[in-house]
Amino acid sequence: MAVFDDFESQGLVRADEPLAPLTWFRLGGPAQFFARPRDVDQLIGLVGRARDAGLPVLLLGGGSNVLVADAGVKGLVLHLESPAFADVTIRDQRVEAGAAVPLTALISQTARAGLSGIEALTGIPGTVGGALRGNSGGRHGSIGRFVRSVSVLDADGEVRVLERDELDFDARGSNLVDPVILSAEFHLETDAPEAVVRRMRRIWIVKKEQQPYGHQSSGLIFRDPSPDLTADRLVEQAGLKGARVGGAEVSERHANFLVAHPGAKAEDVLRLIDVVRQSVWKQFGQELELQIQVWDSSA
C-alpha cells in the first residue's frame, strides 16, 4: 500500500475492504483501497494521492444505488460519514447540509423546523450527496429545485462553491458528476410542522406499498423513460415480474426493483438486468437506462 503509507499509519486507509455490508444489495467484492476521512483536509490529501497514482476515486454514500461486482472495485472508495460531512444547520429558510447527511435526517429536521419542500423526497434512500448527483425525486418533486449552492472539491483539489446558475438539474441527474460534493445549501418555504408531517406520512404510505418486502436487499434499477412512461410499467407489461436469474429476482411488488435472495451473486443481478433490458427493447422499442451505478475492477 505504498501509495497510502502515511495514511495507513494513521488508520485512515485499508486495503481489500469488503463493500457488500455497506450497500443495499449486500453483494460484491472488496474495494482495492477504502477510507473514511475525518475532515476536508484529509479528504483533499486522499483524493490528491489517489489521482497522482492514477487510481479512480469513488464516493460511497448510503449504498442504495450501487452494485459492486463480485470481483470488487479498483481504486479508492471514500465513505464520508464523519461529523465534518454530516452536519445540518438551519437559519430561517436556509438549510445547509453535509453530503453525508441521510435524506431521512434532512427531511425530519426540516419538517420539525416548519420548513416545506424536502418532504417530497420521503421514502427515497441515500444521502444528500448522492441525491444531488442523481437529482433524486419523483412525482412529488426533486431535490434540485430547492438547491441554492453546492460546495465541492474539484479536480484541481480546490474547494469551490457552485452557485445556482452554475448548477444543472434535470430528469437524468445533474452536472455534479466529477467533483466530490461536500455540502449544499437549500432554500425552503415555511409551513406548519404538522402539515409537513402529514404530507410526509401520505408519501411514505404510498412508497411502502410499492417497495418489495425486505427491500434493503434490493435496488431501484432503471430510470423512467419519461414522466408518463415509467420503467416499472414497461417491465411489468413485458411479463417480467417474478423473473429470476440465479438468486436475483424482479420484485413481484414493484417491477423496477430487483431483489437479491440469500446466495445471490452480483453477476446474477447483472445478467437479470440484461434480460430485462433486452425483453423491453424487443417488445416496446424502449431502451432502459440504468439508475444504479455498477462498480467493477475497470471503474
Beta strands, then each sheet from edge to edge (+ up, - down):
strand 1: 13-18
strand 2: 30-35
strand 3: 57-60
strand 4: 66-68
strand 5: 73-79
strand 6: 88-91
strand 7: 94-98
strand 8: 115-116
strand 9: 137-138
strand 10: 141-142
strand 11: 147-153
strand 12: 159-163
strand 13: 169-170
strand 14: 173-174
strand 15: 180-187
strand 16: 189-190
strand 17: 218-220
strand 18: 244-245
strand 19: 248-250
strand 20: 257-260
strand 21: 293-295
sheet 1: 1+ 2- 5- 3-
sheet 2: 4+ 21+
sheet 3: 6+ 7- 15+ 11- 12+
sheet 4: 8+ 16-
sheet 5: 9+ 10-
sheet 6: 13+ 14-
sheet 7: 17+ 20- 19+ 18-
end
